[in-house]
Amino acid sequence: MKGLNGAVRVAVVQAAPILFDKESAFQKVISYAKEASGQGVKLLVFPEVFISGYPRGLSLGARVGSRTPEGRGDWARYWESAIDIPGADTERLGEIAREYGLYLMIGVVERDQEFSGSTLYNSIVYVGPEGELLGKHRKLMPTGAERLLWGQGDGSTLTVIDTPFGRIGGLICWENYMPLARTAMYAKGIDILITPTADARDTWQATLQHIACEGRCYVLSSNQYVTKSSYPTDLYCYSDIEQDSDVLCRGGSAIVGPLGEYIGEPLYDGEGMLVADLDMSLVTRSRFDFDVVGHYNRPDVFQLIVNETKRDIVRFQSYTIANAIEA
């Protein structure tokens, strides 16, 4: 593999839609895609579950040992605002990407299409500038109370895509605290790691810089800026946030270079878009003295096995008298 050369202009979006309102999210995608294209951006990253929102602070009527009918109603609204991959909504994202000549990488709430259709996943969808669906990644481990909302992804969606300017893959929010998940992505040769997130703590910035230094890759982190005005007041669980401050998530989106330096300083306390030019030759140069899965690796001491097979929840097979006799 030859070393990377050239530059690419990228951007991360810090914004939030109206919660559980898919059309609101799409209108923001269109607006930012148009703005980014006008600035020569080729890769545009949106936050965790941007379509259709991260329900920060909401209990959905759930307590240990009990749920409420009204909370189930709020969850049903969330389900209705989710998308199918592939489906009409990803086709629409493809049209947006094609119109503005962008690689779009967007956090979405994905509906399971294989079994009951009711399980939701926290996913990243990857769309190319020709409008093609390039892949998806499902969050492996929902964090804390998120486990009530989303199922667990499996190793079949540890997606890395090839682009003219390098290999790109993503881990969602606290997946980035999973050392073995990071190692798997490094071993796939990523040059740009995207980290859609909902974490606005100062310590998240230390995580971004550490990962950039560890993987010798660019890290693009996109967070939502959320205020109570983006929450429908007719939600049953709206009372969960009524006493909270107006700003529910302050943001902290950032772009970090392969030696841990900020290319785009963290954005706080407002909606916006960070734009940066990435010199891709720096990825190769940065690995001169540290290549975490190359010359700085000790496979004779440490080995990682990654199961990338798709997890089959149910397997159907025909049953006949002959099967029973053979058994």
Summary of the structure (lengths in Angstrom):
residues: 327
radius of gyration: 20.6
end to end distance: 51.1
largest distance: 69.4
contacts: 1066
relative contact order: 0.16
helix: 30%
strand: 26%
